[in-house]
Amino acid sequence: MAQPPILPGPAPSSPAARMPAPPPAATDPPDRSDLPLDRLVNAALARITAGISPLALPAAYLDWGMHLALSPGKQLELVRKAQRKMTRFALYAAGCAAQGGQGSTCIEPLAQDRRFSDPAWQQPPFNLIHQAFLLTQQWWHNATTHVRGVSPHHEAVVEFTTRQILDIFAPSNFLATNPVALQRTMAEHGMNLVRGFGNVIEDWQRNLLGRPPAGAEKFRVGEALATTPGKVVLRNRLIELIQYAPATDTVQAKPILIVPAWIMKYYILDLSARNSLVRYLVERGHTVFIISWKNPDYGDRDLGFDDYRRLGVMAALDAVSAICGGQKVHAAGYCLGGTLLSVAAAAMARDGDDRLASLTLLAGQTDFSEAGELTLFIDENQVTFLEDMMWEQGFLDTRQMAGAFQILRSNDLIWSRMMQDYIAGERAPMIDLMAWNADQTRMPYRMHSEYLRRLFLDNDLAEGRFRVDGQPVALTDLRMPVFAVGTEWDHVAPWHSVFKIIRLTDTDVTFLLTSGGHNAGIVSEPGHDRRHFRIAHHREHDPYIDPDRWLEQQPQQAGSWWPAWTEWLEKIGGDRIVPPPMGNAAAGYPPLADAPGSYVREPNPYRP
């Protein structure tokens, strides 16, 4: 595809081109538009480094290393810790020898670390191997943390990166040091390795051709996924708005508008029939609308955060109001869709627009000061590097974004999967959530840059600096009831961060903490095994309590959180009425196509 010229402007022969540009005002932000060479060099580097700035890691390690070199007390402490760990290991080894190969372990893995849970790891010499690794990993954690003078961000980067490097060399990742893999290989006379090699070749071919992972072909959108009946009732350059057909004779008067994140396909909330949140709401008697975002390409590079607010949330809200006869709307946002919805709701409250009956945030953050390990990839150096990379291609590519999320859970998403697929020679069964996760999206250059800087880097929304239509918005203006959902093992939107909505608003907030992670915790249908949640209502004038004390005080309830949310909606939902029509042609919203629409099916032409 031919790209537009890098430096649009007046022709060199024009008078404007010959006149020197005036110097920028002292208060103007730096203009990098006249430095294409810098951006091209950084963009070329980004292809080699997978979008990670080559200066970010050296700067962090230099900060840590120099402060450690000037900290003799910390050095002595590390020497003593190393001596104690070697002594513990020697005693453990001696105990194992005295007891015929087994002894009491000298270190236990973390609760979430399942790499060494198989009993085979307790047999010699693998018990010694994995205990030595865990002791080494613990020592490096001590070495990379609590070094006086190191900036908190650099400390977190060094600790995280060192842990990732150590995890690469974990004994569970190699055939020769993994007793479970060795037992399987011996039992199958090596046929597992033959199958694993076939899986390597297949995955390589699929990646080269841009095809989905093995097994995803069974989960086609509109056939096995996203099958709840409905109609597209609005289409603009950024969204399709889907209205779902009623499943009951009467419905709650107030409709629900769901705003997913633009970094994901919307149908995570309408997966298979058994675990579709949309279907569950419709069958409970709710009129449901959902936004399906367009997958942007180079031509959408200049779409910004406010475009997503106007063409997304506000355009959808106008349509819902017109179709449902002016009823107030329950608005729900998932992940960054919740952040976008919060901005829109705050601007509406500021401007006297009272069309929202309630606001629900599903793993949606409004304060990014403690946004988890994802912020390790976000500082001035890294954001500038990403901006230069996106400036050239016009968007953030799906693979570049997916890589960052995989690194956050490398043991589960990378190393254990490689051992399962390539050493054990067995594919994990493809499920609907995995197929959805492989159906990735891009993000336009301007939008991604704006939300990284204004939200993650500068935290403008929480600190009252985020501007809409030239004026700042404040979450304290919200007066509708709020329902916020956090998930216990969320690596993208940690629940402690989601919990901050209680402190940032002056309204009633119901906070619910559910088991699971960022995706599986939200897709938590009734009947799902081992699910539980905690819930409490915080009224406007109640004293604030911190999240850890909140956790201690709230009893755990078994089951899905979905019924608790729908009961909350129905308490403020008003009367039941005859279902509204599908669309409203007279108001300019005729049914255009069957759900799931066309935007969600658009192929990704930028795959290799």
C-alpha positions, -999 to +999 in steps of 0.1 A: +000+000+000+014+034-010+019+057+020+014+094+020+045+116+019+062+119+052+065+157+051+034+173+036+036+210+032+042+238+007+062+231-024+099+241-021+094+268-047+066+285-029+072+318-009+060+301+023+086+274+019+115+299+014+106+319+045+122+308+078+098+295+104+094+316+135+110+302+167+084+284+189+072+301+220+089+291+252+057+275+265+050+255+233+054+217+235+084+204+214+074+199+178+089+167+164+073+171+129+105+185+115+126+156+128+116+127+105+150+112+105+149+107+143+115+091+140+125+069+111+156+056+130+135+049+161+109+032+140+135+010+124+149+001+158+114-008+170+111-035+144+142-052+159+133-046+196+096-055+193+087-019+202+107-018+234+130+012+237+167+002+236+174+030+262+148+021+288+164-010+302+200+003+302+188+034+321+170+013+347+199-011+352+224+018+353+203+035+381+201+003+400+237-008+395+253+026+404+232+029+436+240-007+445+277+000+440+275+029+464+256+008+490+281-013+510+255-022+536+232-036+509+261-055+494+270-071+528+233-080+533+233-097+500+265-116+508+249-128+541+217-138+523+237-158+498+256-175+526+224-184+544+208-197+512+238-219+504+237-232+540+200-240+538+206-257+504+235-278+518+215-289+548+186-298+525+208-318+502+223-336+532+189-343+546+178-357+513+208-380+512+202-392+547+165-399+540+169-418+508+165-389+484+138-368+500+137-342+527+118-312+539+119-284+513+140-254+521+119-230+500+083-231+488+072-216+454+048-187+455+011-196+456+006-188+419+037-207+407+025-241+396+057-251+377+070-275+403+037-289+417+040-324+402+053-350+427+080-359+402+098-327+412+103-341+447+125-370+434+163-366+432+180-349+415+151-327+404+143-317+439+178-302+443+175-286+408+142-268+414+151-258+450+184-243+438+165-224+412+139-210+436+166-199+461+185-182+432+153-165+421+146-153+457+182-139+460+179-119+429+146-105+441+164-093+472+192-079+451+170-059+428+147-044+454+151-020+483+183-004+470+183+031+485+181+059+459+168+039+430+136+054+415+105+033+421+099+029+384+135+018+376+134-006+406+102-022+393+116-025+358+148-041+370+130-065+393+105-075+366+131-079+338+155-099+360+126-122+369+117-127+333+153-135+324+155-161+352+122-176+342+137-183+307+162-206+324+138-223+348+144-260+349+108-266+340+115-252+305+141-278+294+136-315+287+168-326+305+158-309+338+120-315+337+111-349+352+075-347+340+087-342+304+114-369+307+089-395+320+065-387+291+093-390+266+105-423+279+069-437+281+062-427+245+096-436+232+101-400+219+069-398+199+058-367+219+089-349+205+079-359+170+044-345+175+059-314+192+082-308+162+051-310+140+034-284+162+065-261+158+063-263+120+025-257+120+028-227+143+056-212+122+036-216+091+005-201+107+024-171+120+041-166+086+008-166+068-011-146+094-035-174+102-051-179+136-037-205+160-046-242+156-082-249+165-095-213+162-112-222+129-139-239+149-149-206+166-161-184+138-177-150+146-214-152+139-214-190+139-200-203+171-192-169+187-213-137+189-245-155+180-270-135+201-297-122+176-296-085+169-293-058+144-267-031+135-287+002+140-258+027+136-226+027+115-201+055+113-164+055+105-155+043+140-183+021+153-212-002+146-239-001+173-257-034+178-292-037+193-301-071+205-335-086+199-357-091+231-361-126+245-389-117+269-424-103+265-416-073+286-382-056+294-368-032+319-376+003+309-340+016+310-318+001+283-281-010+288-253+004+266-221-015+268-188+002+257-160-024+253-123-014+250-112-005+216-081-027+221-103-058+219-131-073+198-164-066+215-177-102+214-157-112+245-190-102+261-210-123+236-189-155+234-206-189+232-243-191+241-234-206+275-211-177+286-224-147+268-230-118+292-251-101+265-274-132+261-277-134+299-289-098+301-313-102+273-328-133+288-332-114+321-354-089+303-329-061+294-327-042+262-290-043+253-269-023+230-231-028+224-205-009+205-184-028+180-152-008+172-137-006+138-102-021+135-082+010+125-057+011+096-033+037+083-062+060+072-074+063+108-040+074+122-053+108+133-084+096+152-079+107+188-094+101+222-121+127+217-131+111+184-136+079+202-158+097+228-178+116+202-181+090+174-183+061+199-199+068+233-219+099+224-231+088+190-242+055+205-260+072+234-279+094+209-290+063+190-301+045+222-320+075+234-338+078+200-347+041+198-358+038+234-380+069+236-357+090+257-353+066+286-323+070+308-295+046+300-275+022+321-240+026+307-213-001+313-177+001+301-152-028+301-114-022+306-104+010+287-139+013+275-148+020+311-122+047+313-135+063+281-171+060+294-160+077+327-146+106+308-178+109+287-200+106+318-180+133+337-183+157+307-220+150+305-224+157+342-204+189+338-226+201+309-259+191+326-266+161+304-285+137+327-292+108+303-273+082+323-292+063+349-261+045+362-224+038+354-208+004+355-170-001+352-159-037+345-122-039+353-120-002+343-095+022+358-099+059+365-067+064+384-035+051+368-010+059+395-009+022+405-019+005+372+002-026+377+030-042+358+017-028+325+031+006+336+066-009+334+064-004+297+053+032+301+077+061+308+087+091+288+115+072+270+092+043+261+062+064+251+084+086+228+098+054+212+063+040+207+051+073+192+079+072+166+071+036+157+034+044+153+041+076+135+056+057+107+030+029+104+000+049+116-011+024+143+001+000+169+002-034+154-016-063+170+016-084+176+034-055+193+006-051+218-001-088+223+036-093+232+035-070+261+004-087+276+021-121+272+052-110+290+031-100+320+022-137+324+051-154+306+050-186+327+014-192+318+012-178+283+047-185+269+068-211+287+042-236+300+025-234+266+057-242+247+064-272+270+029-284+265+028-280+227+064-287+217+078-311+244+047-329+255+034-328+220-002-320+230-022-290+221-043-275+248-079-277+237-090-245+220-118-227+238-139-197+229-120-173+251-086-184+236-101-179+201-113-145+210-079-136+224-062-145+191-086-122+172-065-091+178-070-054+170-049-024+162-049+011+177-045+044+158-014+064+163-030+095+178-054+077+201-028+054+215-003+083+221-030+104+238-042+078+262-007+066+271+003+102+279-028+116+294-039+086+314-010+062+321+019+087+321+003+119+334-028+105+352-048+136+341-083+121+347-077+114+384-059+146+389-085+169+373-065+179+342-083+159+315-100+183+291-131+177+270-141+205+246-114+227+261-126+224+297-114+200+324-137+172+337-140+159+372-153+125+384-166+143+415-194+157+392-209+122+388-242+118+406-255+086+392-249+053+412-217+035+402-211-002+401-174-012+398-160-047+393-124-057+400-109-091+394-085-108+419-057-117+395-059-088+371-025-080+355-040-053+333-063-034+357-053-044+392-083-044+415-066-020+440-065+005+411-101-001+401-111+004+438-100+040+437-133+050+420-147+051+456-122+079+465-125+098+432-163+102+432-190+118+455-217+094+448-229+059+459-205+032+447-211-005+448-177-024+445-175-060+437-144-081+436-146-114+417-123-143+413-103-147+381-082-125+359-089-095+336-109-116+310-119-148+327-131-129+358-155-108+338-167-138+316-179-156+347-213-171+339-236-187+365-226-224+370-189-217+364-168-239+387-149-224+416-162-188+411-167-165+441-170-128+448-172-101+475-195-071+473-202-040+494-220-007+490-202+025+498-226+054+502-217+090+494-210+101+530-195+068+543-159+071+556-133+058+532-116+024+539-085+011+521-089-019+497-070-043+520-093-036+549-123-038+526-111-072+516-109-084+552-143-071+561-164-085+531-175-121+533-169-143+503-199-155+483-199-185+460-209-183+424-210-158+395-212-121+400-236-116+371-268-121+392-256-095+417-251-069+390-284-075+373-302-074+407-285-040+413-296-028+378-332-039+383-335-021+416-329+012+398-344+001+365-380+013+370-410-004+354-411-031+328-424-021+294-431-036+259-397-040+241-388-011+220-386-016+182-354-027+165-340+006+154-358+038+146-358+046+109-378+078+114-350+091+137-322+080+113-314+046+129-328+019+106-316-017+110-286-020+086-275-056+090-278-086+113-255-089+143-226-092+147-221-067+118-192-062+094-166-043+115-159-073+138-153-095+107-128-072+089-096-091+081-063-078+093-044-068+061-012-060+080-004-094+092+028-108+077 
